[in-house]
Amino acid sequence: MKTSLYAPTLFAVASFALVNAASADLNTKEGYALGTPNNTIVMNGFNGCWRTGSWTPDMAIAECDPGLVKVTAVETPRAPMAPPPMKSEAIVLTLESDTLFEFDKSVISAEGKQQLDNQVVAKMNEYPQIEMVRITGHADRIGSEAYNKKLSQRRADAVKDYLLGQGIVSSRTETAGSGESDPAVSCTDMAGKNSSRNTSLVECLKPNRRVVVEIKTRTIAQQ
């Protein structure tokens, strides 16, 4: 007859587990008198647990002295704060081309750079969350329509390049040249030829020569 080698091993493991469980039970009841055979706590005449001479409040257990057991407070995790509501805001700045550029030119003048710094760069620095910048150049009707459209585009591009050089960065920066298609004034009653030599007409059409900077930003909505 063959004897299994597993039986003694299983018995030893089970015995070890019982000893550990009994030891753990004794440790949790330290300071209280225990009876036999199950190591139950001995009760006194007032139906309370019998304390030994070595008992201290630190040995209190909920079964016998619930009022002395320290309860660890569990802090409820706070929900993350929701970001503040945001709103979109559009800022439109209109700059005279005669200040930014010399007549019929697309190179920004020193006076024009100062105007961009004071009116555009300073304003954009007030709004860190810029969604989009659109720069549109406009021209007067003096000259051909095709030429005026190209001139207005070059001027818009020049303003964009200057702003980027000043550290103004936007994920979307667009430029457009409207040419003479969107006049601010008509000056149809002006006498003389439609020529740059007609100084009265040039002065009258001055509002049409402009660069418009549109800034779309996100700001915190007022509660």
Legacy VTK file of the C-alpha trace (Angstrom):
# vtk DataFile Version 3.0
C-alpha trace
ASCII
DATASET POLYDATA
POINTS 223 float
0.000 0.000 0.000
1.415 3.378 -1.073
1.340 6.262 1.388
0.673 9.740 -0.036
3.439 12.238 0.595
0.974 15.150 0.331
-1.116 14.394 3.414
1.554 15.292 6.045
2.361 18.459 4.127
-1.268 19.600 3.988
-1.678 18.841 7.678
1.395 20.882 8.532
0.161 23.853 6.465
-3.274 23.741 8.089
-1.765 23.524 11.563
0.498 26.487 10.865
-2.484 28.553 9.663
-4.481 27.715 12.806
-1.574 28.680 15.036
-1.173 32.005 13.234
-4.898 32.733 13.455
-4.940 31.942 17.153
-1.889 34.119 17.712
-3.469 37.023 15.845
-6.655 36.622 17.883
-4.673 36.715 21.118
-2.832 39.842 20.025
-6.089 41.673 19.347
-7.419 40.726 22.806
-4.298 41.661 24.704
-5.137 43.188 28.070
-8.354 41.194 28.552
-8.856 37.960 30.502
-9.468 35.041 28.201
-11.312 31.851 28.971
-10.999 28.343 27.578
-11.267 26.571 25.285
-11.866 29.219 22.581
-9.973 32.149 24.072
-13.201 34.059 24.530
-13.070 37.166 26.672
-14.210 36.604 30.266
-17.165 38.776 31.211
-17.530 40.363 34.670
-20.697 40.626 36.786
-21.703 43.828 35.007
-21.633 42.119 31.593
-18.433 43.931 30.741
-15.102 42.557 29.553
-12.679 41.575 32.297
-9.515 43.623 32.037
-6.158 42.354 33.220
-3.775 44.367 35.353
-1.684 45.178 32.292
-4.606 46.679 30.380
-4.166 50.188 29.015
-6.559 52.358 26.961
-4.404 51.700 23.905
-5.464 48.015 24.142
-9.165 48.836 23.941
-11.153 46.905 21.343
-14.545 47.751 19.900
-16.067 44.543 21.330
-15.405 45.653 24.920
-14.637 49.369 25.006
-16.039 50.972 21.843
-15.827 54.452 23.358
-12.060 54.148 23.726
-11.300 52.809 20.279
-9.695 55.413 18.068
-11.587 55.802 14.815
-9.445 56.895 11.920
-11.294 59.544 9.990
-11.477 58.824 6.302
-11.214 62.032 4.370
-13.569 62.149 1.443
-11.601 63.129 -1.643
-12.658 66.476 -2.990
-13.939 66.667 -6.495
-11.563 68.589 -8.770
-12.533 72.204 -9.242
-14.206 72.888 -12.542
-12.383 75.400 -14.735
-13.991 78.852 -14.768
-16.454 79.490 -17.597
-14.850 81.194 -20.557
-16.271 83.504 -23.192
-15.027 84.580 -26.590
-14.319 88.243 -27.197
-13.514 90.054 -30.422
-11.326 93.160 -30.489
-11.124 95.215 -33.688
-8.320 97.745 -34.142
-8.276 100.025 -37.194
-4.942 101.599 -38.123
-4.396 104.301 -40.731
-2.133 103.120 -43.512
-0.774 106.647 -43.961
0.721 106.321 -40.470
1.985 102.782 -40.960
3.395 103.224 -44.468
4.513 105.865 -46.880
2.072 106.481 -49.692
1.957 103.562 -52.138
4.515 101.579 -50.038
4.336 98.399 -47.931
7.368 98.910 -45.667
6.347 99.868 -42.127
7.711 103.240 -41.077
9.254 104.041 -37.684
6.078 105.898 -36.744
4.057 102.903 -37.903
6.059 100.516 -35.694
5.430 102.735 -32.694
1.717 102.747 -33.481
1.684 98.941 -33.712
3.537 98.666 -30.397
1.192 101.049 -28.589
-2.107 99.928 -30.056
-1.754 96.307 -31.121
1.121 94.648 -29.256
0.119 96.227 -25.929
-3.496 95.178 -26.394
-2.617 91.606 -27.354
-0.369 91.247 -24.308
-3.435 91.887 -22.153
-5.015 88.701 -23.480
-2.831 85.593 -23.082
-5.418 83.275 -24.654
-5.609 84.445 -28.249
-7.563 82.162 -30.541
-7.111 83.918 -33.852
-5.668 87.085 -35.388
-6.888 88.324 -38.742
-5.115 91.211 -40.447
-6.854 92.822 -43.421
-5.320 95.474 -45.636
-7.475 98.041 -47.444
-6.625 100.488 -50.220
-8.258 103.454 -51.911
-9.505 103.471 -55.508
-6.555 105.372 -56.966
-4.797 103.015 -59.363
-5.966 99.737 -60.860
-8.094 97.316 -58.850
-5.553 94.495 -59.253
-2.676 96.687 -58.088
-4.593 97.930 -55.054
-5.475 94.401 -54.023
-1.826 93.315 -54.144
-0.728 96.433 -52.258
-3.266 95.833 -49.482
-2.132 92.196 -49.211
1.533 93.193 -48.930
0.671 95.667 -46.194
-1.298 93.053 -44.236
1.616 90.618 -44.528
4.052 93.312 -43.354
1.981 93.931 -40.224
1.809 90.201 -39.514
5.582 89.811 -39.845
6.161 92.725 -37.500
3.814 91.335 -34.838
5.477 87.922 -35.015
8.844 89.626 -34.637
7.576 91.227 -31.412
6.799 87.816 -29.931
3.072 87.854 -30.643
2.239 84.225 -31.340
-1.139 82.872 -32.317
-2.032 79.383 -33.469
-4.014 81.049 -36.239
-2.800 84.248 -37.843
-4.470 85.116 -41.133
-3.948 87.947 -43.590
-6.095 89.222 -46.411
-5.981 92.029 -48.955
-9.342 93.610 -49.700
-7.980 96.220 -52.064
-10.543 98.931 -52.794
-13.576 96.642 -52.348
-14.581 97.856 -48.877
-14.282 101.663 -48.801
-14.992 103.639 -45.635
-15.738 106.795 -47.666
-16.694 107.346 -51.314
-15.595 110.925 -52.104
-17.721 110.869 -55.254
-18.210 114.633 -55.129
-14.501 115.377 -55.418
-13.472 117.238 -58.554
-10.465 116.342 -60.617
-8.912 113.157 -61.951
-8.696 109.870 -60.102
-4.959 110.296 -59.662
-2.378 110.396 -56.894
-1.564 113.914 -58.077
-5.037 115.012 -57.049
-4.052 115.896 -53.483
-7.596 116.788 -52.460
-8.843 113.356 -53.548
-5.916 111.607 -51.867
-6.711 113.381 -48.599
-10.423 112.619 -48.892
-9.762 108.907 -49.493
-7.413 108.691 -46.501
-9.874 106.630 -44.314
-9.950 103.957 -47.008
-6.218 103.349 -46.713
-6.152 101.300 -43.536
-5.198 98.025 -41.880
-7.729 96.299 -39.646
-6.502 93.888 -36.957
-9.163 91.565 -35.536
-8.206 89.706 -32.356
-10.366 86.858 -31.082
-9.593 85.963 -27.477
-10.956 83.830 -24.644
-11.517 85.478 -21.279
-13.096 84.401 -18.001
-16.824 85.071 -18.041
-18.058 87.332 -15.266
-20.260 85.490 -12.769
LINES 1 224
223 0 1 2 3 4 5 6 7 8 9 10 11 12 13 14 15 16 17 18 19 20 21 22 23 24 25 26 27 28 29 30 31 32 33 34 35 36 37 38 39 40 41 42 43 44 45 46 47 48 49 50 51 52 53 54 55 56 57 58 59 60 61 62 63 64 65 66 67 68 69 70 71 72 73 74 75 76 77 78 79 80 81 82 83 84 85 86 87 88 89 90 91 92 93 94 95 96 97 98 99 100 101 102 103 104 105 106 107 108 109 110 111 112 113 114 115 116 117 118 119 120 121 122 123 124 125 126 127 128 129 130 131 132 133 134 135 136 137 138 139 140 141 142 143 144 145 146 147 148 149 150 151 152 153 154 155 156 157 158 159 160 161 162 163 164 165 166 167 168 169 170 171 172 173 174 175 176 177 178 179 180 181 182 183 184 185 186 187 188 189 190 191 192 193 194 195 196 197 198 199 200 201 202 203 204 205 206 207 208 209 210 211 212 213 214 215 216 217 218 219 220 221 222
